[in-house]
Each structure stands twice: as structure tokens, then as C-alpha cells.
Amino acid sequence: MAEVPLAPLLVIRPGYPDFLDLPWHLPLSDWQAQQAPVEEIPIGLSRHPVIFVREQNQLYALKELPEQLAEQEYQLLRRLEELDLPAVTPVGHVRLQRGPETVSVLITRYLDYSVPYRLLFVQPDLDTYREHLLDAMASLLVQLHFSGVFWGDCSLSNALFRQDAGWLQAYLVDAETSEIHEPLSEGLRHHELDLMEENISGTLADLAAARELPADFPIFETGSSIRERYERLWHEINHSEKIGADQKYRIQERIRKLNELGFSVDEVLLRPVDGGNHLQFRVMVTDRHFHKNLLQNLTGLDAEELQARRLINEIQEMRAGLSQQQNRSMPLSVAAGQWFSETYRPLLERLETAEKGASSPLELYCLMLEHKWYLSEAASQDVGHQKALDDFIAQVLPKRTGSSVEPV
């Protein structure tokens, strides 16, 4: 009598599909479109089988792992989510019995509007984004290390990139080797940077061998460039300063500088030195979501950090105009409500209709604002939203097809 395979044990978070209709009796590498809603998505190198399925109009990544590893990675990704770190969203894990072997599968939600590193390197018209990628990787590592996370396998293949007001934000997508320490030691931090340089050089060397990079591309300098950017940012958020007792204004300058970099400041530590003639101070940073959190509190919009910063600037401009018109100070919350209903929503509706949903709505709106700025500079006056919108739809949107970082 043939042995009946045990039913899969699925652990799924509330609010997601149950995935019970998938062919769990087969290895992921054998799944076909006739058996499951499988979609072909370009990915980097992976030690384990990875496929993508679409359920209820949302894309999910499934990764097959040895026994219990999927649950371990799932729990670590849940912890990263609690720490509000840029990583893919864990959805659940599955335990499967295949004869004498037990395997597990991690399920994560695919990052909407994201692209893998390879696309940014092999398309010749994306040179600018390659430079942004280096900043994005450095920023991701800083955020992880600041929260005590040792990634363990920092590489281009283990990250995805999403547009953020014309730049890029990096997200961790593979946490198999990650650990959380309180705090992360200097030894582990520097070991991570060594691993990062080695992994990135190896990845780019593979692309060069496949002739997918320019002949003069700085393969072995790229990792060190990310490390230099990382060190500058790490120093900016961690160093202490000594100021004169009459220079307390410099504390606010430091806070504003960190806010401009996207970091929220929770506390300022002050200590008199030199007999009270000077102050030693250090600011305590909480996370890199200052503008993102402010925008969400004001409008409910969930934006990337640079997108949020651009939109907050527009709300501040509206606030200044309203305050001048009414000859009184206008609360930022009132200006935000008026901006959302009278500016953002009407313009976004036209943009989404013209673009047909191929890009993130917030990114599309930010690109239109950037176009408005260019038009206003050329005209030496503010051209206004409607003229900028009309010109953006007529001149810019048609060129974006095939020449921009297209979402998956």
C-alpha cells in the first residue's frame, strides 16, 4: 500500500490567504502554472528554491528550507517588523513531510513596486540608480546595526530596491543568517562590513563575467564605496559633540540635520565639562522615519521617507500661504487636511488614470512635483500644479515606459 503523505501544517497570519489550494505535495521546483498561480519574477542568486504565487491579487514569495529554518526566519522577520526596519513582510510558514524528509517553506509578501539589483546594473539607462543603490545599501545596514541586527549575509541578491522620490530605498529580503544582539558589538559590525564587501565584489564579478557590466566598471571599489557611505552615516548619528555653554542653539542644529537625514530624535544627553564652561551632548536617535511618521500622522498616507519629506515640504508651503492669507498662524494639521483634499487627491486621480497603475501612486506624485520644480525654474515663476500636471502627462509619462525602473 502506498504511503499517504501527511497533510501540510500551515501557520498563517490573520488577514492573508490560507494557501491550502497549493500543491504542497510537490517540491517548489516542480510547481507549474497549471497547478498553481505561479508567476515568473527575476531574482538574484539563492541557496534554496524560491517561487512566486499570486493569491487574491497579491504576490507572495515562497522559499523552501530545511526543517524548522522557515519558522526561525519567520520569527526573525516578525521581530524586524516590530522594530520598524525595512524588510519584507512575513506572512507564515509551512511544515511538510515528504517521505522520511521534513522540509519547511517560508511565505513572505512580495515588496510592491520593487526591483532586484540586477535590473539596475544591466540596463544602460539606469546609471543614476546605480549610484543611489550604494546609498540605499549603506542606509539599510546603518538602520539594521543601529537596532542591533546582524544581517550575516549582506549582498545585492538579498535585497530589493524601491523608488523613493527619484532615489532608492533598500529592503532586506533574506534573513536566514540574521541575529539580533543588544547591542551589536563593534566586532560583529565590522565583520558584517567585511562580508558585505566580499559578497558585492563576487556578485558584480559574476555580472562582469556574463558581460552584463561595462568593461571599466569598478567591481572591487563598489563594496568599499558602500562601506565609506555607511561609516559617514554611522558617525553622523552616533558621535557626541562639545560646545560652549552659550552655544546651545547648536543642539537644535544637530537635531534638524538628523531630521533632514530622516532620523527621529528621542532624547538629548547633556553633561557639563571643563568646569561647566562647555557641554558634552549626544542625541539619541530612534529610527529613520521622521518624515514618514509625520506624514502618516497628518494624512494617513504610508510613504517612503524621501517621498514623505517632499510632501511635508509641500504641506509646509501651503501652511505658509494660508497663514499669510488669514494673517494668523495656521496649524500644520489644518494645512495637511486641506492639501490632501484639495491638492493631492484631485491631482493623483488624474495621474493614476493617465498612468494606468504601473507605478506607485506616491512616487508618481513626487515625480510630478519634481517636474513642476523644473518648469518653474525655467519660467522663473511658480507654474502651478495644473500646468505642471498637464505637461507631465503629455511629455514625461510617455517616455517612462521602457526607460524607468518599472515595478514588478
Legacy VTK file of the C-alpha trace (Angstrom):
# vtk DataFile Version 3.0
C-alpha trace
ASCII
DATASET POLYDATA
POINTS 408 float
0.000 0.000 0.000
1.364 3.392 -0.970
2.235 5.669 1.911
-0.191 8.587 2.257
1.717 11.865 2.649
0.973 13.819 5.794
-1.059 16.986 5.356
0.975 20.195 5.482
0.985 22.177 8.705
0.432 25.852 7.828
0.898 28.757 10.211
-0.531 31.891 8.563
-1.079 35.374 9.990
-4.657 36.725 10.071
-5.695 38.772 7.048
-3.863 36.651 4.472
-4.988 33.781 2.204
-4.859 30.264 3.679
-2.766 28.874 0.755
-4.462 25.470 1.218
-5.167 25.080 -2.508
-1.450 24.997 -3.445
0.223 21.678 -4.462
2.199 21.188 -1.256
2.822 17.504 -2.062
5.323 18.621 -4.718
8.722 20.303 -4.274
8.524 24.015 -5.096
10.889 23.496 -8.036
8.234 21.239 -9.640
5.316 23.650 -9.362
3.856 24.595 -12.727
1.390 27.285 -13.768
-1.202 24.577 -14.469
-1.120 23.516 -10.817
-0.791 26.878 -9.025
-0.921 30.641 -9.771
2.860 30.740 -10.280
4.455 33.883 -11.727
7.941 34.309 -13.178
9.842 37.001 -11.270
13.549 37.778 -11.782
15.580 37.185 -8.623
19.227 37.079 -7.623
21.180 34.021 -6.577
19.509 31.887 -3.905
20.705 28.861 -1.963
17.170 27.487 -1.839
14.231 27.078 -4.266
12.107 30.249 -4.460
8.878 30.706 -6.407
6.180 33.381 -6.540
2.431 32.854 -6.434
-0.430 35.301 -6.755
-3.313 34.938 -4.315
-6.200 37.415 -4.067
-4.374 39.803 -6.413
-1.264 39.951 -4.208
2.124 38.428 -4.958
3.824 36.183 -2.378
7.310 34.677 -2.261
7.695 31.061 -1.125
11.135 29.743 -0.148
11.782 26.066 0.603
14.179 25.439 3.515
15.382 22.560 5.674
13.236 21.631 8.678
12.480 24.447 11.160
14.543 27.076 9.309
11.424 28.653 7.806
9.915 29.116 11.276
13.173 30.611 12.570
13.392 33.086 9.697
9.684 33.880 10.053
10.127 34.748 13.726
13.152 36.918 12.995
11.285 38.803 10.258
8.428 39.348 12.729
10.973 40.907 15.093
12.310 43.169 12.332
8.735 44.233 11.659
8.270 45.118 15.342
11.466 47.193 15.154
10.017 49.001 12.096
13.001 48.051 9.934
12.938 47.900 6.113
12.349 44.212 5.384
9.790 42.077 3.589
6.612 41.243 5.492
6.442 37.697 6.938
3.115 36.004 6.216
3.599 32.477 7.532
5.474 29.199 7.326
4.639 25.620 6.337
5.995 22.280 7.553
5.899 19.432 5.043
6.616 15.716 5.324
7.989 14.182 2.135
8.683 10.540 2.886
11.431 10.426 5.538
12.314 14.077 4.949
10.764 17.098 6.664
11.081 20.440 4.934
9.681 23.898 5.627
8.546 26.805 3.478
8.674 30.492 4.381
5.940 32.718 2.947
6.519 36.465 2.650
4.623 39.221 0.901
6.436 40.422 -2.192
7.509 44.053 -1.971
5.230 46.023 -4.302
6.871 48.315 -6.894
10.317 46.897 -6.148
13.151 45.806 -8.426
16.149 43.471 -7.956
19.691 44.816 -8.162
20.402 43.094 -11.477
17.939 45.259 -13.378
19.646 48.387 -12.064
23.036 47.215 -13.314
22.260 45.703 -16.691
20.043 48.439 -18.143
22.307 51.147 -19.616
19.805 53.976 -18.961
19.787 53.382 -15.186
23.278 54.698 -14.362
21.888 57.203 -11.862
20.064 54.499 -9.944
23.279 52.505 -9.522
24.713 55.418 -7.555
21.538 55.627 -5.486
21.781 51.877 -4.834
25.072 52.388 -2.991
23.465 54.948 -0.669
20.455 52.668 -0.166
22.606 49.691 0.857
24.628 51.836 3.272
21.448 53.241 4.818
19.897 49.781 5.208
22.968 48.478 7.024
23.049 51.508 9.339
19.392 51.017 10.261
19.899 47.300 10.940
23.059 47.778 13.001
21.585 50.661 14.984
18.780 48.309 16.066
21.219 45.524 16.969
20.634 43.382 13.871
23.497 41.383 12.387
22.369 40.561 8.834
25.023 37.899 8.340
24.692 37.730 4.560
24.519 41.283 3.269
24.507 41.086 -0.515
22.751 42.599 -3.501
20.879 39.329 -4.057
19.369 39.509 -0.565
17.868 42.979 -1.004
15.158 44.605 -3.093
15.003 48.253 -4.077
12.029 50.581 -4.320
11.873 54.081 -5.771
11.680 56.900 -3.249
11.177 60.367 -4.765
13.590 59.547 -7.584
16.082 57.794 -5.281
16.048 54.253 -3.886
15.285 52.572 -0.596
16.709 49.107 0.129
14.776 46.322 1.863
16.112 43.119 3.413
14.507 40.039 1.839
16.634 37.204 3.248
17.216 36.780 6.990
18.367 33.137 7.112
21.639 34.031 8.847
20.463 37.101 10.773
20.755 37.572 14.535
19.614 40.253 16.971
22.017 41.473 19.637
21.554 44.136 22.318
23.647 45.952 21.374
25.547 44.858 18.270
29.244 44.615 19.091
31.875 46.580 17.191
33.458 43.279 16.165
30.248 41.984 14.565
29.584 45.346 12.937
32.976 45.394 11.218
32.699 41.690 10.350
29.403 42.470 8.599
31.060 45.193 6.544
33.855 42.801 5.538
31.276 40.218 4.430
29.350 42.892 2.532
32.412 43.970 0.541
33.289 40.363 -0.309
29.728 39.449 -1.348
29.202 42.521 -3.505
32.533 42.113 -5.279
31.665 38.485 -6.033
28.204 39.362 -7.337
29.487 42.097 -9.631
32.337 39.885 -10.849
29.718 37.341 -11.918
27.833 40.049 -13.842
31.063 41.174 -15.477
31.894 37.592 -16.474
28.472 37.385 -18.116
29.309 40.644 -19.942
26.389 42.453 -18.336
28.567 45.293 -16.974
30.645 47.919 -18.796
34.252 46.804 -19.255
35.551 49.578 -16.980
33.019 49.079 -14.166
34.687 49.438 -10.706
33.806 45.962 -9.428
36.094 45.841 -6.420
35.648 49.518 -5.492
31.854 49.284 -5.204
31.774 47.463 -1.860
34.328 49.830 -0.348
32.269 52.789 -1.594
29.213 51.436 0.259
31.378 50.989 3.351
32.583 54.628 3.190
28.991 55.888 2.889
27.984 53.643 5.784
30.792 54.966 8.012
29.854 58.601 7.313
26.205 57.979 8.168
27.062 55.876 11.225
29.312 58.639 12.541
26.627 61.265 11.935
24.048 59.539 14.119
26.406 58.312 16.861
29.059 60.939 17.589
28.975 63.298 20.569
29.932 66.980 20.423
31.393 69.536 22.809
30.007 73.063 22.647
30.320 76.252 24.625
27.755 76.873 27.366
26.413 79.773 25.248
26.096 77.638 22.074
23.009 75.610 22.934
21.488 76.590 19.573
23.872 74.038 18.033
21.871 71.254 19.675
18.830 72.246 17.614
21.041 72.496 14.529
22.162 68.904 15.088
18.587 67.725 15.581
17.466 69.459 12.363
20.357 67.900 10.450
19.403 64.441 11.656
15.747 65.113 10.814
16.801 66.107 7.296
18.513 62.714 7.019
15.206 61.151 8.074
16.128 60.223 11.650
13.796 60.843 14.572
15.393 62.120 17.787
14.073 60.854 21.108
16.402 62.396 23.722
19.388 64.703 24.098
22.019 63.702 26.648
23.822 66.690 28.235
26.851 66.668 30.528
28.773 69.756 31.784
32.539 69.511 31.194
35.559 71.772 31.708
34.163 73.093 34.980
30.818 73.971 33.399
32.297 76.107 30.606
31.314 73.563 27.981
28.580 70.995 27.386
29.101 67.494 26.028
25.961 66.425 24.214
24.719 63.477 22.238
21.344 62.979 20.605
19.554 59.635 20.907
18.150 58.566 17.544
15.122 56.266 17.407
14.593 55.388 13.730
14.878 56.680 10.178
11.205 57.505 9.665
10.898 61.121 10.790
9.007 62.485 7.774
7.263 59.167 7.089
5.751 59.120 10.585
4.833 62.809 10.463
3.051 62.435 7.119
1.202 59.338 8.271
0.029 61.081 11.437
-1.169 64.099 9.436
-2.760 62.403 6.410
-2.776 58.628 6.846
-0.518 58.219 3.792
2.126 55.474 4.035
5.097 56.832 2.075
8.801 56.132 1.808
10.963 58.549 3.812
12.098 60.802 0.930
8.625 60.835 -0.591
7.232 61.903 2.772
9.836 64.627 3.122
8.868 66.083 -0.256
5.160 66.002 0.598
5.724 67.545 4.047
7.601 70.374 2.315
4.573 70.959 0.065
2.247 70.968 3.073
4.534 73.475 4.794
4.348 75.719 1.710
0.547 75.545 1.800
0.625 76.310 5.525
2.735 79.428 4.921
0.367 80.613 2.196
-2.730 80.055 4.338
-1.130 81.813 7.310
-0.349 84.824 5.131
-3.851 84.916 3.642
-5.554 84.739 7.017
-2.954 86.807 8.878
-2.617 84.206 11.621
-0.588 81.103 12.365
-2.111 78.037 10.716
-1.714 74.618 12.434
0.163 72.107 10.292
-2.669 69.589 10.726
-5.199 72.010 9.193
-2.916 72.705 6.229
-2.357 68.957 5.778
-6.097 68.263 5.654
-6.672 70.984 3.078
-3.671 69.844 0.996
-4.892 66.240 0.995
-8.438 67.041 -0.140
-7.812 69.995 -2.465
-4.407 69.212 -3.993
-3.216 65.651 -3.539
-6.379 63.634 -4.202
-7.591 65.507 -7.333
-4.136 65.500 -8.948
-3.490 61.879 -8.062
-6.761 60.775 -9.661
-5.664 62.279 -12.979
-2.175 60.786 -12.665
-3.466 57.289 -11.933
-5.916 57.474 -14.830
-3.169 58.541 -17.226
-0.541 56.076 -15.954
-2.916 53.101 -15.513
-1.451 51.891 -12.209
2.006 50.798 -13.372
3.844 52.798 -10.691
3.437 53.601 -7.029
0.902 56.465 -6.729
3.068 58.340 -4.207
6.171 58.011 -6.385
4.205 59.228 -9.390
3.010 62.289 -7.479
6.562 63.079 -6.302
7.873 62.819 -9.865
5.181 65.282 -10.944
6.302 67.679 -8.180
9.881 67.411 -9.410
8.690 68.212 -12.935
6.803 71.216 -11.565
10.018 72.462 -9.985
11.916 72.203 -13.294
9.162 74.032 -15.181
9.052 76.768 -12.542
12.836 77.203 -12.668
12.707 77.567 -16.451
9.848 80.082 -16.238
11.363 81.954 -13.254
7.997 81.697 -11.512
5.720 79.085 -9.965
3.834 77.497 -12.886
1.215 75.926 -10.601
0.056 72.353 -10.197
-2.371 72.171 -13.115
0.099 73.326 -15.763
2.782 71.028 -14.339
0.344 68.107 -14.279
-0.757 68.669 -17.888
2.838 68.880 -19.095
3.894 65.855 -17.014
1.122 63.711 -18.506
1.847 64.901 -22.055
5.655 64.943 -22.005
7.002 62.729 -19.213
4.656 59.777 -18.788
5.012 58.543 -22.404
8.807 58.440 -22.001
8.695 56.458 -18.736
7.608 53.231 -20.435
10.700 51.137 -21.003
13.109 53.747 -19.703
12.417 53.871 -15.986
12.612 51.387 -13.151
9.403 49.533 -13.802
7.613 47.905 -10.844
7.046 44.197 -10.725
LINES 1 409
408 0 1 2 3 4 5 6 7 8 9 10 11 12 13 14 15 16 17 18 19 20 21 22 23 24 25 26 27 28 29 30 31 32 33 34 35 36 37 38 39 40 41 42 43 44 45 46 47 48 49 50 51 52 53 54 55 56 57 58 59 60 61 62 63 64 65 66 67 68 69 70 71 72 73 74 75 76 77 78 79 80 81 82 83 84 85 86 87 88 89 90 91 92 93 94 95 96 97 98 99 100 101 102 103 104 105 106 107 108 109 110 111 112 113 114 115 116 117 118 119 120 121 122 123 124 125 126 127 128 129 130 131 132 133 134 135 136 137 138 139 140 141 142 143 144 145 146 147 148 149 150 151 152 153 154 155 156 157 158 159 160 161 162 163 164 165 166 167 168 169 170 171 172 173 174 175 176 177 178 179 180 181 182 183 184 185 186 187 188 189 190 191 192 193 194 195 196 197 198 199 200 201 202 203 204 205 206 207 208 209 210 211 212 213 214 215 216 217 218 219 220 221 222 223 224 225 226 227 228 229 230 231 232 233 234 235 236 237 238 239 240 241 242 243 244 245 246 247 248 249 250 251 252 253 254 255 256 257 258 259 260 261 262 263 264 265 266 267 268 269 270 271 272 273 274 275 276 277 278 279 280 281 282 283 284 285 286 287 288 289 290 291 292 293 294 295 296 297 298 299 300 301 302 303 304 305 306 307 308 309 310 311 312 313 314 315 316 317 318 319 320 321 322 323 324 325 326 327 328 329 330 331 332 333 334 335 336 337 338 339 340 341 342 343 344 345 346 347 348 349 350 351 352 353 354 355 356 357 358 359 360 361 362 363 364 365 366 367 368 369 370 371 372 373 374 375 376 377 378 379 380 381 382 383 384 385 386 387 388 389 390 391 392 393 394 395 396 397 398 399 400 401 402 403 404 405 406 407
